[in-house]
């Protein structure tokens, strides 16, 4: 990485400012926006900010590390690059620089089926864990072909996004008449197949194919228990970044109930609004296996491509390790509920950008 990138970006907020300065207005609004009133976007941040941290002192924290294992492979951080449709809006090479960054830094990435870059080419770019995420656009034989292709390409898991049975009304895009290029080929018939996705599909895939199956988009304790009954290998607690059901709950708010519902039988990941090292640490202290980031790496991708994503992860790592040391622990598995508190909330009106209060930006 060049010294210029390191010098230009010393704090996470600088990626956000550069991304807004670089991106066309429609792409910026697509990145930060949510559905209808964007209440669910704000609730993601509110859920994170409503939890305080309780430090323990006089522990030897001279050797702090946030390394862990995710999807059966070593990971430098308990962080995953979440699936994002339309990465080409932030870098014309789309998923390729993201895969390069995941490989260089050493963390897992999810590849969205919306990506026009062949999944085989993306998988070849990284030796870190890679998970293929699917939006269903065909009948059973079409889904089976997608699973077979992911297995042949060497993906470590197959992910169904399950919170998108109906495409939401994202009003930032609607009022600006922004037509997303990556949705141009998706017709009503194709979207119908996503609406028809059911537990029967999950059961069939688990029965017929030897690849871990992850469900992304759960927020219900009852659904988490059903997932366990169906042999699902992992759950991502998520409200799609506040981009699907308006007035949905914040993801971190739902995490404890989901963890209780699965009783430690399968890994539980979480995404939705995570932008700082302390955000990650809170989720891990609650019991998450790992945390997905989406908007945060898109800011960095738009600001400085693959180098920007790597530099962002370096800063995030510094924040995580700093938080661990100040909490009095050296390793992630030493975190627990005793490190968490519930203080009075600090109210701000920055919504999706509340993690960066020093920025003079409007969400």
C-alpha positions as CSV (number, residue, x, y, z in Angstrom):
1,X,0.0,0.0,0.0
2,X,1.3,3.5,-0.9
3,X,2.3,5.9,1.8
4,X,-0.1,8.3,0.2
5,X,-3.1,6.2,1.1
6,X,-1.8,5.8,4.7
7,X,-1.3,9.5,5.0
8,X,-4.6,10.5,3.4
9,X,-6.7,8.2,5.6
10,X,-5.9,8.2,9.3
11,X,-9.5,7.9,10.6
12,X,-12.5,6.1,9.4
13,X,-14.5,9.3,8.9
14,X,-12.1,10.4,6.2
15,X,-13.3,7.6,4.0
16,X,-16.9,8.8,4.4
17,X,-16.0,12.3,3.5
18,X,-14.0,11.2,0.4
19,X,-16.8,8.9,-0.7
20,X,-19.4,11.6,-0.7
21,X,-17.0,13.9,-2.5
22,X,-16.3,11.3,-5.1
23,X,-19.6,9.7,-5.8
24,X,-22.5,11.0,-7.9
25,X,-25.5,12.1,-5.8
26,X,-27.6,9.1,-6.8
27,X,-24.8,6.6,-5.9
28,X,-24.3,8.3,-2.5
29,X,-28.0,8.3,-1.7
30,X,-28.2,4.6,-2.7
31,X,-25.3,3.9,-0.3
32,X,-26.6,5.6,2.8
33,X,-30.3,5.3,2.2
34,X,-32.9,2.9,3.5
35,X,-36.6,2.1,2.9
36,X,-39.4,4.7,3.3
37,X,-38.9,6.6,6.6
38,X,-35.5,5.1,7.1
39,X,-36.4,4.3,10.7
40,X,-34.8,0.9,10.5
41,X,-31.5,2.5,9.4
42,X,-31.6,4.7,12.5
43,X,-32.6,1.8,14.8
44,X,-29.5,-0.1,13.7
45,X,-27.3,2.7,15.0
46,X,-29.5,3.3,18.0
47,X,-29.3,-0.3,19.1
48,X,-25.5,-0.1,18.9
49,X,-25.3,3.2,20.7
50,X,-27.7,2.2,23.4
51,X,-25.0,-0.3,24.8
52,X,-22.2,1.1,26.9
53,X,-18.8,-0.5,27.6
54,X,-17.6,-1.4,31.1
55,X,-13.8,-1.5,31.4
56,X,-11.8,-3.7,33.7
57,X,-8.4,-2.5,34.8
58,X,-5.1,-3.9,36.1
59,X,-5.0,-6.8,33.7
60,X,-2.0,-7.5,31.6
61,X,-3.0,-6.4,28.1
62,X,0.4,-6.2,26.5
63,X,-0.5,-8.8,23.9
64,X,-3.9,-8.0,22.3
65,X,-5.2,-9.8,19.2
66,X,-8.6,-9.9,17.6
67,X,-7.7,-12.9,15.4
68,X,-10.3,-15.7,15.2
69,X,-11.8,-18.3,13.0
70,X,-14.7,-17.7,10.7
71,X,-16.2,-20.3,8.3
72,X,-13.5,-22.7,9.1
73,X,-10.6,-20.5,8.2
74,X,-8.4,-18.0,10.1
75,X,-9.5,-14.4,10.1
76,X,-7.5,-11.4,11.2
77,X,-10.7,-9.8,12.7
78,X,-14.1,-11.1,13.6
79,X,-15.4,-9.1,10.6
80,X,-16.8,-10.1,7.3
81,X,-17.4,-8.0,4.1
82,X,-21.1,-8.4,3.7
83,X,-22.8,-9.0,0.3
84,X,-23.5,-5.7,-1.4
85,X,-25.4,-5.5,-4.7
86,X,-24.3,-2.8,-7.1
87,X,-20.7,-2.5,-6.0
88,X,-20.0,-1.2,-9.5
89,X,-21.6,2.1,-8.3
90,X,-18.6,2.6,-6.0
91,X,-15.8,1.1,-8.1
92,X,-16.2,0.1,-11.8
93,X,-14.4,-3.2,-11.1
94,X,-17.1,-4.1,-8.6
95,X,-16.4,-7.2,-6.5
96,X,-12.8,-7.8,-7.8
97,X,-11.1,-5.1,-5.7
98,X,-13.2,-6.2,-2.7
99,X,-12.0,-9.7,-3.1
100,X,-8.4,-8.5,-3.4
101,X,-8.8,-6.5,-0.2
102,X,-10.3,-9.4,1.7
103,X,-7.4,-11.6,0.6
104,X,-4.7,-9.0,1.4
105,X,-6.0,-8.3,4.8
106,X,-7.2,-11.8,5.6
107,X,-11.0,-11.7,6.4
108,X,-14.0,-13.4,4.8
109,X,-16.2,-11.9,2.1
110,X,-19.7,-12.5,0.8
111,X,-20.3,-12.2,-2.9
112,X,-23.8,-11.1,-3.9
113,X,-25.4,-12.9,-6.8
114,X,-26.2,-9.5,-8.2
115,X,-22.5,-9.1,-9.1
116,X,-21.9,-9.2,-12.8
117,X,-18.3,-10.5,-12.2
118,X,-18.2,-14.3,-12.5
119,X,-18.1,-15.9,-9.1
120,X,-15.3,-18.1,-10.2
121,X,-13.1,-15.1,-10.9
122,X,-13.9,-13.6,-7.6
123,X,-13.2,-16.8,-5.7
124,X,-9.8,-17.1,-7.4
125,X,-8.8,-13.7,-6.0
126,X,-8.9,-14.7,-2.3
127,X,-7.7,-17.6,-0.1
128,X,-9.8,-16.2,2.8
129,X,-13.2,-17.6,3.4
130,X,-15.7,-16.8,0.7
131,X,-19.5,-17.2,0.9
132,X,-21.8,-16.9,-2.1
133,X,-25.1,-15.1,-1.4
134,X,-28.2,-15.8,-3.6
135,X,-31.3,-13.9,-4.6
136,X,-33.6,-16.5,-6.0
137,X,-34.4,-15.8,-9.7
138,X,-35.7,-19.2,-10.9
139,X,-37.3,-22.5,-10.1
140,X,-35.8,-25.4,-8.1
141,X,-33.5,-26.6,-10.9
142,X,-32.2,-23.0,-11.3
143,X,-31.4,-22.8,-7.5
144,X,-29.7,-26.2,-7.7
145,X,-27.5,-25.1,-10.5
146,X,-26.5,-22.0,-8.5
147,X,-25.5,-24.2,-5.5
148,X,-23.6,-26.6,-7.7
149,X,-21.7,-23.8,-9.4
150,X,-20.8,-22.3,-6.0
151,X,-19.5,-25.7,-4.8
152,X,-17.5,-26.2,-8.0
153,X,-15.9,-22.7,-7.6
154,X,-14.8,-23.6,-4.0
155,X,-17.0,-21.3,-1.9
156,X,-16.9,-22.1,1.8
157,X,-20.7,-21.6,2.3
158,X,-23.9,-20.8,0.5
159,X,-26.1,-18.0,1.8
160,X,-29.7,-17.4,1.1
161,X,-30.9,-13.8,1.8
162,X,-34.4,-14.4,3.3
163,X,-35.6,-10.8,4.1
164,X,-36.3,-9.8,0.6
165,X,-39.5,-11.6,-0.4
166,X,-40.8,-8.2,-1.5
167,X,-38.6,-5.5,-3.0
168,X,-38.8,-2.4,-0.7
169,X,-39.7,1.2,-1.5
170,X,-36.4,3.1,-1.2
171,X,-37.6,6.6,-1.4
172,X,-34.2,8.3,-1.9
173,X,-34.1,6.4,-5.2
174,X,-37.8,6.8,-6.0
175,X,-37.9,10.6,-5.6
176,X,-34.7,11.1,-7.7
177,X,-36.0,8.7,-10.3
178,X,-32.8,6.7,-10.0
179,X,-32.9,3.5,-12.0
180,X,-30.2,1.1,-10.7
181,X,-28.4,-0.4,-13.7
182,X,-27.9,-3.8,-11.9
183,X,-31.7,-4.2,-11.6
184,X,-32.4,-3.5,-15.3
185,X,-32.5,-7.2,-16.1
186,X,-34.7,-8.2,-13.2
187,X,-38.4,-8.5,-14.2
188,X,-41.5,-9.3,-12.1
189,X,-41.3,-13.0,-13.0
190,X,-37.8,-13.2,-11.6
191,X,-38.7,-11.4,-8.4
192,X,-41.6,-13.8,-7.9
193,X,-39.2,-16.6,-7.3
194,X,-37.6,-14.8,-4.4
195,X,-41.1,-14.3,-2.9
196,X,-41.7,-18.0,-3.3
197,X,-38.6,-19.0,-1.3
198,X,-39.6,-21.2,1.6
199,X,-38.3,-23.6,4.3
200,X,-38.9,-26.4,1.7
201,X,-36.1,-25.0,-0.4
202,X,-33.7,-24.9,2.5
203,X,-34.5,-28.5,3.5
204,X,-33.9,-29.6,-0.1
205,X,-30.5,-27.9,-0.4
206,X,-29.4,-29.3,3.0
207,X,-30.5,-32.8,2.0
208,X,-28.9,-32.8,-1.5
209,X,-25.7,-30.8,-1.2
210,X,-22.6,-30.9,0.9
211,X,-22.0,-27.2,1.6
212,X,-22.7,-25.1,4.7
213,X,-26.0,-23.2,4.4
214,X,-26.3,-19.7,5.9
215,X,-29.5,-17.7,6.2
216,X,-29.1,-13.9,6.1
217,X,-31.9,-11.6,7.3
218,X,-33.4,-13.2,10.4
219,X,-34.7,-11.2,13.3
220,X,-37.2,-13.6,14.8
221,X,-36.4,-16.0,17.7
222,X,-39.0,-18.4,16.3
223,X,-37.4,-18.4,12.8
224,X,-34.0,-19.0,14.3
225,X,-35.3,-22.1,16.1
226,X,-36.8,-23.3,12.8
227,X,-33.5,-22.7,11.1
228,X,-31.8,-25.0,13.6
229,X,-34.4,-27.6,13.1
230,X,-33.7,-27.5,9.4
231,X,-30.0,-28.1,9.9
232,X,-28.9,-24.6,8.8
233,X,-25.2,-24.0,9.5
234,X,-25.3,-20.3,10.4
235,X,-27.6,-17.3,10.8
236,X,-26.9,-13.7,10.0
237,X,-29.1,-11.4,12.2
238,X,-29.9,-8.6,9.8
239,X,-32.5,-6.1,8.7
240,X,-30.8,-5.6,5.3
241,X,-29.1,-2.4,6.6
242,X,-32.6,-0.9,7.1
243,X,-33.3,-1.3,3.4
244,X,-36.2,-3.7,3.5
245,X,-39.0,-3.6,6.2
246,X,-39.5,0.0,7.4
247,X,-39.8,0.3,11.2
248,X,-37.9,-3.0,11.7
249,X,-35.9,-3.5,14.8
250,X,-32.2,-2.8,15.0
251,X,-30.1,-5.9,14.3
252,X,-28.1,-5.7,17.5
253,X,-31.3,-5.3,19.5
254,X,-32.4,-8.7,18.2
255,X,-29.1,-10.5,18.6
256,X,-29.6,-11.7,22.3
257,X,-32.9,-13.2,21.6
258,X,-31.6,-15.0,18.5
259,X,-28.7,-16.4,20.5
260,X,-31.0,-17.6,23.1
261,X,-33.2,-19.3,20.4
262,X,-30.3,-21.3,18.9
263,X,-28.8,-22.3,22.3
264,X,-25.3,-22.3,21.0
265,X,-26.1,-25.0,18.3
266,X,-25.0,-22.9,15.3
267,X,-22.9,-19.8,14.7
268,X,-24.8,-16.5,14.8
269,X,-23.4,-13.5,12.9
270,X,-24.9,-10.0,12.8
271,X,-24.8,-7.0,10.5
272,X,-26.5,-3.6,10.3
273,X,-25.0,-0.3,11.1
274,X,-21.6,-1.5,12.4
275,X,-19.0,1.3,11.7
276,X,-16.5,1.4,14.5
277,X,-14.3,-0.9,16.5
278,X,-16.3,-0.5,19.6
279,X,-19.4,-1.5,17.6
280,X,-17.7,-4.8,16.7
281,X,-16.6,-5.4,20.3
282,X,-20.2,-4.9,21.6
283,X,-21.5,-7.5,19.3
284,X,-18.8,-10.0,20.2
285,X,-19.4,-9.4,24.0
286,X,-23.0,-10.2,23.4
287,X,-22.0,-13.5,21.9
288,X,-21.9,-13.0,18.1
289,X,-19.6,-15.3,16.1
290,X,-18.7,-12.5,13.7
291,X,-19.9,-9.1,12.4
292,X,-20.7,-8.1,8.8
293,X,-19.9,-4.6,7.5
294,X,-21.4,-3.2,4.4
295,X,-21.6,0.6,4.1
296,X,-18.3,1.0,5.8
297,X,-16.3,-0.9,3.2
298,X,-18.3,0.7,0.4
299,X,-17.2,4.2,1.7
300,X,-13.6,3.0,1.6
301,X,-14.0,1.3,-1.9
302,X,-15.5,4.5,-3.3
303,X,-12.7,6.6,-1.7
304,X,-9.7,4.6,-2.7
305,X,-10.5,1.3,-4.3
306,X,-8.9,-1.9,-2.9
307,X,-6.2,0.0,-1.1
308,X,-8.9,2.0,0.6
309,X,-10.6,-1.1,1.9
310,X,-7.4,-2.5,3.2
311,X,-6.5,0.8,4.9
312,X,-10.0,1.0,6.4
313,X,-9.6,-2.5,7.9
314,X,-6.2,-1.5,9.3
315,X,-7.8,1.4,11.1
316,X,-10.8,-0.7,12.2
317,X,-8.3,-3.3,13.6
318,X,-6.6,-0.6,15.5
319,X,-9.9,0.6,17.0
320,X,-10.9,-3.0,17.9
321,X,-7.5,-3.8,19.6
322,X,-7.6,-0.5,21.4
323,X,-11.1,-1.2,22.7
324,X,-10.1,-4.7,23.8
325,X,-7.1,-3.5,25.7
326,X,-9.0,-0.7,27.4
327,X,-11.7,-3.2,28.4
328,X,-8.9,-5.3,30.1
329,X,-8.9,-8.3,27.8
330,X,-6.4,-9.7,25.3
331,X,-8.6,-12.0,23.2
332,X,-12.2,-12.0,21.9
333,X,-13.2,-15.0,23.9
334,X,-12.5,-13.1,27.1
335,X,-15.4,-10.7,26.3
336,X,-18.7,-11.3,28.1
337,X,-21.8,-9.5,29.3
338,X,-19.8,-8.1,32.3
339,X,-18.1,-5.7,29.8
340,X,-21.5,-4.2,28.8
341,X,-23.7,-1.6,30.4
342,X,-26.9,0.3,29.5
343,X,-26.3,4.0,30.2
344,X,-28.5,6.8,29.2
345,X,-28.4,7.2,25.4
346,X,-26.5,10.1,23.8
347,X,-29.0,11.5,21.3
348,X,-27.9,12.8,17.9
349,X,-29.7,13.3,14.6
350,X,-27.1,12.0,12.2
351,X,-28.8,8.7,11.5
352,X,-26.7,6.4,9.4
353,X,-23.7,8.6,9.9
354,X,-24.0,8.8,13.7
355,X,-20.7,6.9,14.2
356,X,-18.9,9.9,12.7
357,X,-20.1,13.0,14.6
358,X,-17.1,15.1,13.6
359,X,-18.2,15.0,9.9
360,X,-19.9,18.1,8.6
361,X,-22.2,15.9,6.3
362,X,-25.9,15.5,6.1
363,X,-27.2,11.9,5.8
